[in-house]
Amino acid sequence: MQLTTRDAARLLGVSDSTVHRWIKSGELSATLVNDQYRFNRFDLLEFAASRKMDISPDLLAELDTQATLPGLAEAVRAGGVHRDVPGTDKPSVLRAVVERLTLPKRGDADLLYRVLLAREALGSTGLGNGIAIPHPRNPIVLRVQKPTVAICYLSRPVDFEAIDAKPVHTVITLISPSTRVHLHLLARVAAALRDPGVTARLEARAGSAELVPEIERVEAAIAARRPGGA
């Protein structure tokens, strides 16, 4: 569903005029339809995540309407935590990250690598504070049985041209079976990266045993904020 300026302002927690200012500066993507701006939910989530903005509980509720949507903790367990991922620049890091993903077909790795490179050419996915979430403008949707989120700790920090100019030490990559699941997980990643417990574990290069419980705590807090507390 295409969102209006008022919808975007509500979900981002800002005024309509602030949204218009972001559009004019080129920071926020929008489509002009019949002289009215319309927004893609994925672009809003990407924008909020890149600026460490709080994700509206309303947005999370809209994404969580189906009980079958997976949790981020579950997806991280499936994708794994990978240490000492090599690379000296963005291309070599992305290649190493892709090699550590479990993909349905052999050809998917080359396709995914090329898509991620193309996305970086449009603008860095470095969110700041040493974190990057490589992904194209359209979600990475492959024929996988369940979504995975891979946490990759780099063997050495790499310049990703992040918004704060700091080198990246951790790369988070999402692989999903549908756009809806991708949006849901991206929202959960954005929420998790605002939590001091999660970010402290990432900075310490924690494994699944230490990191996943922190993510589960964040997801439990999100569930408690939804109507009915479920």
N, C-alpha and C positions, 0 to 999 in steps of 0.2 A: 504494500500500500504506500502510495506517495504521501508524504507529510507536508502540511502547510507551514508557513513561517511561525505561526502561533504554536503549532505542535512542536516544532523544533525548539523554540524558545522555552516552552514548558519542560520538555525532556532534558534540555541542557541546563535549566535553572537560571536563565538569563532573560533580559528584555528583548522584545522584537527588534529594537534599534541596534542592540549588540549583534544579533544574528545578521542584520543587514550590513553592519560594519565588517563582519567577518567575510561575508560574501564579496563585498567590494574590494577587500584586500586580497582576495584569492585564497584565504585560509580555509574556507568552508565551501564544499561543492554544492551546487544547486542547479536545478533546471528551470528555465522560464517557460511556463505554460499559460497561455492566455493572459500575459502580463502579470502572472502571479508565480512566485518562487515555489518550487516543490522539492522535497528532500527525500533521499533514499535512506532508509533506516541504517543500512550498513555504513554509509558515509558518516552519519551522526555518531555511531558507535566508534568508528575509527578516529574521528575528530576528538571525541571525549577521552578515549584511551590515550591518544598522543599527548594530551594536555593534563593527564592525571585528574580529570574532572570527576566529580561524584556522579555515578550513574543513577538516574531517577528510579526510585522504586516502582513508579508507574511503568517505565520502560521494561524493567525486569519482569514485572507482572504480566505485561503483554506478551513477552517472549516465553514465559513459563506456563502458558495456559494448558499445555499438554503434559500430562504426568510422565510421558515416555521420554521427555527430553533428558539427556544424560547430564550428570554432574561434572564439573571441572576436575574434581579429585579423581573420579573414575577415568576420565580421559587422560589425565596425567599418568595414572597407573598403567594404562594401555600404551601410551607413547614413550614412557620411560624418562629417566634423568640420565644424561650423558655428560661425562666429564672429559676434560682435556681434548675438546674438539679442535682440530688444527685449522690453520688459515692465517694468512698475513694481510688479506684485504677482503672486501665484500664478496667478490666472485668465488674465491677459494673457500671462504667460510660457508657460503651458501651451498657449495658443492658438497662439503663435508657434512653439513646438516642434513641435506637430502639423502645422502648415503646411509644415514642412521635411521631413517624413517622406514616403517614397514608399509610398503605400497603393494597394491593388488597385482600390478603388471610391471614387467621389467622396463617397458617403455615409459611408464609414468614418471620415473626418476628424471629422465632427460627433459620431458615436457615440463615438469614442475620446476626444475632448475631454470629453464629458459623463461618461464613465467615470472619467477621471483626476480630474476635479473632485470626483466623488462619493467617490473614494478619499481625497483630501486632507481631505475633511470628516470622515472617520473618524480621521485621524491623519496627521501630516506624514510624507512620504517623504524628508525631509532627513536624511541619514545623519550629518551633522557634517562639519567641515573644509571647508565650502563645496560639498559634493556632495549632489545629490538624484537619486533614481531613481524617478520617477513611475510607478506601476503599480497596478492594482487588486488586490484579494485573490485573484481568479482571474487567471491569466496572460492577457496580451493575445495572443490567438490569432486570426489573420486568414488569409485565403486568399492567402498570399504564397508565391512559389516558393522563396524562401530567407529565412532570418532576417536582420534588420538590427539593428544597435545604433548609434544616433545619439548623437554627442557634441556638445552644444550649450553654447558659452561665451556667457554672458549679457553684454549690453552694459553692464549695471550690476548689482551684487549686489542680490539681492531677499530679503526676509524670508520664509522658508519654514516658520517655527516649528520649526526643526531641533532635534534633541535637545541640541545644545551651544549653541543660541541664536545661532549665527553665521549671517550671511546666505549665501545660495547663489550661487555664481558659475558652477557647471557642472551641467548637467542631462544625465543619461544615460537614454535611453529604448530599451526592447527591444520588437521586434515579431517574433513567432515563428509558424511554421505548426503547432506542436503544443505541448502542455503539457510534454512531455518535453524538447523543445529549449529551451523557456523556462527550465525549471529548470536545465538544463545551463549555459546562458549566464549565468543569475543567479549560479550558483556560481563561474563564471569571473570575473565582474565583482567579486564579493566578494573573491576571491583577488587580483585585480589591484590593488584599492584598498588592499590591505595592503602593497603593494610600494612602497618609497620612490622607485624609478625612475619608475614609472607616475604616482604622485601628484605628483612634481616636474614631470613633463611637463604634467599637467593644470593645475597652478598657473601654469605658464608659458604656458598656452594654446597648446600645441604642435599642429601640424597632423598629418595622417596619417603623413607621411614620418618624423616623429620619434616619434610616439606608438605606432604599430603595432609597430615593432621591439621596444619595451619590453614590449608585451603578448605578443608571440611568445616572448620570453625567459621570461616568467612561465609561459606554457603549456608550454614545453619542460621547465621545472623540475617542473611538475605531472606531465607524462608520465613523467619520470625516476623519480618517486616511486611510480608504479604498479607492480604486480607484473610483472616482465619488462622494465621500463623502456621500455614502448611505449604 
